[in-house]
């Protein structure tokens, strides 16, 4: 029997509302809240939350001697179309040159790594 249920995944960042809007553009959903804590209510009942962290330092990727902390895998059906959309929304490529793989790695506007996966 489970002792707990997973709540929202929370991302530290310098500007919670701006990062919530980026993920709303990528994933859909509704941005709620202002200030130091902003929620993104996703279709299907899932949630991402964004918490202000004034001293936030984005993880380095790839950096075998430094932790990336976590990353999000976002499942897509068309890697090229998804890539175009996330780049227009403000993402930057980290490891997207190998077009033979089923995934590509990007950073959101705050520097968190995420993968687009056609897996």
QUIFENTA-V563253 format. One record per residue. RES is the residue in one letter. PSI is psi in degrees with one decimal (none if undefined). D_FIRST is the distance of its C-alpha to the first C-alpha in whole Angstrom. Layout:
res->{RES;RES}
psi->{PSI;PSI}
d_first->{D_FIRST;D_FIRST}
This chain:
res->{X;X;X;X;X;X;X;X;X;X;X;X;X;X;X;X;X;X;X;X;X;X;X;X;X;X;X;X;X;X;X;X;X;X;X;X;X;X;X;X;X;X;X;X;X;X;X;X;X;X;X;X;X;X;X;X;X;X;X;X;X;X;X;X;X;X;X;X;X;X;X;X;X;X;X;X;X;X;X;X;X;X;X;X;X;X;X;X;X;X;X;X;X;X;X;X;X;X;X;X;X;X;X;X;X;X;X;X;X;X;X;X;X;X;X;X;X;X;X}
psi->{133.8;145.4;-20.6;168.4;139.2;125.9;-158.0;149.6;130.0;127.4;124.6;145.3;164.1;-30.3;89.8;-44.6;-39.7;-42.1;-36.0;-40.3;-38.6;-50.7;-29.2;-36.5;-35.1;-43.0;-11.3;-169.8;-176.3;128.4;129.5;136.0;167.9;170.8;-136.5;-9.8;124.2;136.8;147.7;109.4;114.4;155.5;142.7;0.8;-3.5;164.9;142.2;146.2;155.1;123.6;132.9;132.2;92.1;-30.8;19.7;132.6;119.1;147.9;154.2;138.3;135.1;144.6;93.5;-22.2;7.3;142.4;136.7;-4.6;-56.9;169.0;158.4;136.8;120.6;116.3;131.3;161.6;-25.0;103.0;-42.9;-45.1;-41.5;-41.1;-47.6;-44.6;-45.2;-34.3;-41.2;-29.8;-13.7;3.5;163.2;144.5;139.1;-42.3;80.2;9.6;-31.7;100.9;-1.1;-16.6;163.5;9.7;157.6;146.2;134.8;170.0;138.5;175.1;-22.5;-6.3;-0.7;131.1;145.8;154.9;138.6;124.7;124.5;60.9;none}
d_first->{0;4;6;9;11;14;17;21;22;25;28;31;34;38;38;35;36;38;35;33;36;36;33;34;37;35;31;33;31;32;33;32;34;36;37;34;31;31;29;29;27;27;27;24;22;22;23;25;27;30;31;34;35;39;39;36;38;36;35;37;37;37;38;37;37;36;32;31;28;26;28;27;27;29;29;33;35;38;38;42;41;38;40;43;41;39;42;44;41;42;40;41;41;40;40;41;44;43;43;42;38;35;34;36;36;37;37;36;39;37;37;33;33;31;32;33;32;33;31}
